[in-house]
Amino acid sequence: MRLDKILNIKYPFIQGGMANISKGKFASDVSNAGGLGLIGTGGMDEEDLKKEIAIAKENTDKLFGVNLLLLNPEIDRLVDLVISEDIKFITTGAGNPGKFMKRFKERGIIVFPIVSNTSLAIRMERLGADGIIVEGEEAAGHIGELSTMVLLPEVATKVKIPVIAAGGIASGRQIFAAEVLGASGIQFGTSMLFTEECPIHENYKNRLLQAKSSNVTVIGTTNGYRTRVLKNKMARKYLNLEREEGNKLELEKLTLGALKKAVFNGDMEEGSIMAGEVVGTLDKIYKIEELFQKFYGDYERIKKSYEKSE
Ligand SMILES: Cc1cc2nc3c(=O)[nH]c(=O)nc-3n(C[C@H](O)[C@H](O)[C@H](O)COP(=O)(O)O)c2cc1C
C-alpha cells in the first residue's frame, strides 16, 4: 500500500465519487478522517460544483479531490473551475480525459482515470496519468464487464504507474488480497454508505444493513449502461422491460432521477438503490474514521499472520 505515501494522507483509501451523495461536506469529512474524499460531479453544473468546493475548503485543510464525469455536458466549464480553484487531485470517469491532460499536467494536478479494461489503462498511462483506478464489475453504480480479481493484476502488470483497486472491497482481508494482486491503494464506494456522515436517507442505510450479496442485480445491460443496484420494484420493472426489449426511452424514464428518489426521499421501491456485491459485508453504521481504522487494522493483522506463516 503506497497511496498514503504518494498523497501524504493517513490511509491509502479513496472515497469514490458518488453522484448526489459525495458533495463537499461528505468528501471533506472523509479527508478529515484520514482518507481522500472526492466530490462527485454527476449531474452538477459549474455553480453547484463551485458551491461544493467552497464547502469542502471551509470544512478541511486536508487534501480532497474531484471526480469528473467526462460525459457531463458542462465538462469544459467544470475543468476550467477545478483548475481555477486549484484542485490538486482528479479522477475521471466515463470517457477519455486526453483533451484536458496537458492543462492538468501544466498545473501539477494529479490525475487518476477510472478504467474498467486494460487497454484503456495503458492508453491513460501514455497520456500522462499519474495513477489508474481499476474498477471491477463487483462495484456499485455504473460498471464494466470484468471482475477486480482479473482486471487488477492484468493492469498492474501492464502499467508502471500506481494502480488503485475499486469494486468488491469492504474488509481487511479484501484489502490485503488487492495488495497482493498489485494495488497501491483502495477506492471504496458501497462501504462509504455505511457511515454516519454519509448524507443518504435513513431508509437507504436501513435497507443496506438488511441486504445480502445475493440481493444485488445489474440493470442496463441491453443499453450499454450496466448499473449495479439492489433488487427492488424499480429494478424488477427495468429488467422485465429489458427482457421484452422495451424501448430505450421507457428505460430512461424509469431511471430518471431514480438515484435521487432513493438518496433524498428514501423511496426504496421506485428509487435506484445503488450498491455493490459487498453490500452484505458490513453489519453496522460506523463513523468514517472508525471504519478506516477497522479496515486498516484488519488489513495489517491479516498481512502479519500471512508473513509469519511463510
Ligand atoms: C451510491 C453510489 C454512487 C456512485 N456514483 C458514482 C459516480 O457518480 N461516479 C463514479 O465514478 N463512481 C460512482 N460510484 C462508484 C464508486 O465511486 C466506487 O468506484 C465503487 O463503488 C467501488 O466499488 P464498491 O462499491 O464495491 O466499493 C458510485 C457508487 C455508489 C455506491
The ligand as a MOL file (V3000), in Angstrom:
LIG
                    3D

  0  0  0     0  0            999 V3000
M  V30 BEGIN CTAB
M  V30 COUNTS 31 33 0 0 0
M  V30 BEGIN ATOM
M  V30 1 C -24.3120 5.2460 -4.4820 0
M  V30 2 C -23.1200 5.2220 -5.3670 0
M  V30 3 C -22.9780 6.1720 -6.3860 0
M  V30 4 C -21.8510 6.1610 -7.2170 0
M  V30 5 N -21.6920 7.1520 -8.1530 0
M  V30 6 C -20.5270 7.2420 -8.8410 0
M  V30 7 C -20.2470 8.3790 -9.6480 0
M  V30 8 O -21.0340 9.3160 -9.7300 0
M  V30 9 N -19.0660 8.4040 -10.3300 0
M  V30 10 C -18.1540 7.3810 -10.2410 0
M  V30 11 O -17.0890 7.4660 -10.8740 0
M  V30 12 N -18.3810 6.2950 -9.4620 0
M  V30 13 C -19.5400 6.2260 -8.7620 0
M  V30 14 N -19.7400 5.1700 -7.8960 0
M  V30 15 C -18.6980 4.1110 -7.8020 0
M  V30 16 C -17.7230 4.3990 -6.6450 0
M  V30 17 O -17.0550 5.6110 -6.8370 0
M  V30 18 C -16.6830 3.2790 -6.4510 0
M  V30 19 O -15.7470 3.2200 -7.5200 0
M  V30 20 C -17.2940 1.8930 -6.3360 0
M  V30 21 O -18.4880 1.9420 -5.5860 0
M  V30 22 C -16.2980 0.9420 -5.6610 0
M  V30 23 O -16.8120 -0.3390 -5.5320 0
M  V30 24 P -17.5770 -0.8760 -4.1900 0
M  V30 25 O -18.9630 -0.3080 -4.2910 0
M  V30 26 O -17.5540 -2.3460 -4.3460 0
M  V30 27 O -16.8160 -0.3510 -3.0000 0
M  V30 28 C -20.8590 5.1560 -7.0490 0
M  V30 29 C -21.0060 4.2180 -6.0160 0
M  V30 30 C -22.1030 4.2530 -5.1770 0
M  V30 31 C -22.1960 3.2620 -4.0450 0
M  V30 END ATOM
M  V30 BEGIN BOND
M  V30 1 1 1 2
M  V30 2 1 2 3
M  V30 3 2 2 30
M  V30 4 2 3 4
M  V30 5 1 4 5
M  V30 6 1 4 28
M  V30 7 2 5 6
M  V30 8 1 6 7
M  V30 9 1 6 13
M  V30 10 2 7 8
M  V30 11 1 7 9
M  V30 12 1 9 10
M  V30 13 2 10 11
M  V30 14 1 10 12
M  V30 15 2 12 13
M  V30 16 1 13 14
M  V30 17 1 14 15
M  V30 18 1 14 28
M  V30 19 1 15 16
M  V30 20 1 16 17
M  V30 21 1 16 18
M  V30 22 1 18 19
M  V30 23 1 18 20
M  V30 24 1 20 21
M  V30 25 1 20 22
M  V30 26 1 22 23
M  V30 27 1 23 24
M  V30 28 2 24 25
M  V30 29 1 24 26
M  V30 30 1 24 27
M  V30 31 2 28 29
M  V30 32 1 29 30
M  V30 33 1 30 31
M  V30 END BOND
M  V30 END CTAB
M  END
